[in-house]
Amino acid sequence: MEERCKTRHCRDGGQGEENGLTQLSYPQGVVVDQLGTVYVADGGNNRIMRWPKGARQESVIVGGHGEGGQSNQLNRPIGLSFDRHGNLYAVDFGKHRVQKFNIE
């Protein structure tokens, strides 16, 4: 089985730690799916970001609705993983839980 390593650079656009789409604040986890899409647990912004392979624009797929305990809110996500069915799991550190998301 051949393994490859590729590097992608995500940066804040020179605008500091904020919550814009080009900015991350305390990224705590990263995972890449089978299609090459990169997912980042943006801990300081309480959200999970997605960068599709080849895309120049990222998007918020989970969270970004303020810190909280609702299913669409996160509190310092720190880790990400996929299961074999394509469900995304996020460790929600601030709420002491693991959340499962179907992100088709």
C-alpha positions as a printed NumPy array, in Angstrom:
array([[  0.   ,   0.   ,   0.   ],
       [  1.481,   3.317,  -1.062],
       [  1.154,   6.249,   1.303],
       [  1.541,   9.86 ,   0.304],
       [  1.913,  12.999,   2.301],
       [  0.67 ,  16.314,   1.   ],
       [  0.895,  19.697,   2.632],
       [ -1.808,  22.334,   2.647],
       [ -1.312,  25.697,   4.246],
       [ -4.175,  27.429,   6.005],
       [ -3.528,  30.918,   7.204],
       [ -5.352,  33.774,   8.776],
       [ -5.095,  36.068,   5.763],
       [ -2.916,  38.427,   7.769],
       [ -5.925,  39.561,   9.754],
       [ -5.212,  37.917,  13.117],
       [ -7.271,  35.473,  15.141],
       [-10.897,  36.208,  14.366],
       [-13.927,  34.341,  13.091],
       [-13.913,  35.21 ,   9.378],
       [-13.929,  32.411,   6.812],
       [-10.224,  32.974,   6.118],
       [ -9.279,  32.927,   9.787],
       [ -8.686,  30.241,  12.393],
       [ -8.402,  30.64 ,  16.148],
       [ -6.659,  27.845,  18.04 ],
       [ -7.125,  25.042,  15.491],
       [ -7.035,  21.815,  17.507],
       [ -7.623,  18.956,  15.096],
       [ -7.525,  18.071,  11.428],
       [ -8.767,  15.129,   9.377],
       [ -8.9  ,  14.44 ,   5.629],
       [-11.7  ,  12.375,   4.073],
       [-11.457,   9.905,   1.171],
       [-12.091,  12.688,  -1.361],
       [ -9.22 ,  14.819,  -0.063],
       [-11.459,  17.314,   1.727],
       [ -9.737,  18.829,   4.769],
       [-11.699,  19.389,   8.   ],
       [-10.34 ,  21.533,  10.844],
       [-11.617,  21.811,  14.424],
       [-11.414,  25.594,  14.904],
       [-11.415,  25.549,  18.712],
       [-11.326,  29.286,  19.379],
       [-14.275,  29.918,  17.07 ],
       [-16.335,  26.909,  18.241],
       [-16.779,  25.509,  14.747],
       [-15.592,  22.958,  12.207],
       [-14.314,  24.234,   8.877],
       [-14.197,  22.369,   5.549],
       [-11.827,  22.866,   2.597],
       [-12.808,  20.711,  -0.407],
       [ -9.874,  19.484,  -2.473],
       [ -8.843,  22.149,  -4.962],
       [-11.186,  24.776,  -3.504],
       [-10.05 ,  28.28 ,  -2.657],
       [-12.96 ,  28.984,  -0.313],
       [-13.614,  27.158,   2.927],
       [-16.936,  26.886,   4.726],
       [-18.321,  26.356,   8.211],
       [-20.049,  22.964,   8.37 ],
       [-20.723,  22.648,  12.107],
       [-20.987,  25.281,  14.816],
       [-20.278,  28.956,  14.377],
       [-23.455,  29.761,  16.316],
       [-21.694,  30.798,  19.5  ],
       [-20.54 ,  28.681,  22.393],
       [-23.228,  26.412,  23.761],
       [-24.72 ,  23.015,  24.338],
       [-27.226,  22.759,  21.473],
       [-26.559,  20.24 ,  18.692],
       [-25.535,  23.051,  16.304],
       [-23.153,  24.596,  18.846],
       [-19.68 ,  23.57 ,  19.958],
       [-17.485,  24.596,  22.858],
       [-13.804,  24.255,  21.928],
       [-13.798,  21.302,  19.522],
       [-10.409,  19.581,  19.713],
       [-10.506,  16.416,  17.615],
       [-12.138,  14.978,  14.512],
       [-12.613,  11.526,  13.022],
       [-14.727,   9.761,  10.392],
       [-16.338,   6.343,  10.635],
       [-16.627,   3.959,   7.694],
       [-20.07 ,   5.367,   6.832],
       [-18.775,   8.913,   6.386],
       [-20.125,  10.313,   9.647],
       [-17.948,  12.967,  11.249],
       [-17.26 ,  12.777,  14.986],
       [-16.106,  15.842,  16.909],
       [-14.724,  15.936,  20.435],
       [-16.524,  18.867,  22.075],
       [-14.03 ,  19.514,  24.874],
       [-15.888,  22.344,  26.614],
       [-19.121,  20.344,  26.876],
       [-17.49 ,  16.976,  27.693],
       [-19.148,  15.154,  24.801],
       [-18.541,  13.616,  21.401],
       [-20.951,  14.684,  18.672],
       [-21.777,  12.784,  15.488],
       [-22.604,  14.649,  12.276],
       [-23.863,  13.412,   8.906],
       [-22.257,  15.887,   6.5  ],
       [-23.208,  14.664,   3.03 ]])
